[in-house]
Amino acid sequence: MKKLAIGCGVVLVLVGIVTAGVGYYVYRQASSMFAQLRELDRLPEIERGVRVQSTYTPPASGELTVAQVERLVKVQEGVRQRLGQRFAELEAKYKTLIDKKEATAADVPALLGAYRDMAAAWMEAKRSQVDALNSVDMSLAEYKWIREQTYRALGVPYMDFDVSKIVEHIRSGRGNVEPGQIGGAIGPSGPENNRKIIEPFKKRLEENLPLASFGL
């Protein structure tokens, strides 16, 4: 199944990162990229534009609501609309990496390089995400939790690169960086009710998977 193959590719990339211990290598690559694209320094400031900044406490049950999934999809669709044709470019770069038979940590800069190629469009998409979150009165923390639980229920893993976090890390002058973490799951997991709730949204969620991997 295609989405499982994609998921395994992502897992291989992350395993390569962890086992090879290349945090410093990724840090150097990211530092070089941000030196060329100083506008990315504004990412943390852009995210502070989200009106709801309160801490989100997930329910102990881990269960989603229909309204939460609807808002997740609404935010994703808003970002895609703002990206327009550039979404296809982002998707192509994402698939080029994860479709490799032997994806390793050395391929991570290729994914980071996608930001270099389309930084202006990606920054616009990030602003669009903030606007969309404000339109549904949702915090970024809640959005990320909903996204995680939704893709776990869908049974699709993804590598979540938090570019804003990387920017802050580079600003701090620390010589290492955690490039990303696995989100979602290989095979449906989580509460049974979540799997029922996401059923009507499956196609759009799968199509929007590249957004999740680019922190959107």
Secondary structure, DSSP 8 states (H G I E B T S, - for coil): -HHHHHHHHHHHHHHHHHHHT-HHHHHHHHHHHHHH-GGGGGHHHHHTT-S--S-----TT----HHHHHHHHHHHHHHHHHHTTHHHHHHHHHHHHHT-TT--GGGHHHHHHHHHHTHHHHHHHHHHHHHHHHHTT--HHHHHHHHHHHHHHHT--EEE--HHHHHHHHHHT-S-----EEES-SS--S-HHHHHHHGGGHHHHHHTHHHHHTT-
